[in-house]
Amino acid sequence: MDARLPKTERLKGATAVAALFEHGKHTQAGCLRCKYLPRTEEGPSRIVVSVPKRSFKRAVKRNLLKRRIRESYRRQKSLLSGAWDLLIVYTSREVLPYETVFADMADLLRKMERVENKCFAENHLGENA
């Protein structure tokens, strides 16, 4: 398993982010909310992280939380199958410890995968009937 998070796995560009907002689905687990969209082209999953300035005025805290979210995603990205575009937003009003963010990220990725597997199965069962 590649344990890095290279630039190719960062979601950037106005058109990609706009498509994610327009067509993406969302889910939430603990302190994290995720907007996600399956990718049509080949390649790794891409991620963008947001921590609202409204909740954390100091950039130091926002950057700390973004690092925690990116690190927890990097360590658990193997839970995802397929290629996804992800927007992960930190929703808590307080700085939570890394262990909490890590656990919430695991829950979020499992939940997202479970919902998509269910939708995939329903679509394929409907075609065969």
Protein Blocks (a to p, Z undefined) as FASTA:
>chain_A
ZZbdcfklpcedjklmmmmmmmmccddehjbccdddddfbgcdddddddddfklmmblkl
mmmmmmmmmmmmmmmmmmpgcjdddddddfbfbdcdfklmmmmmmmmmmmmmmmmmmmmm
mmmmmmmZZ
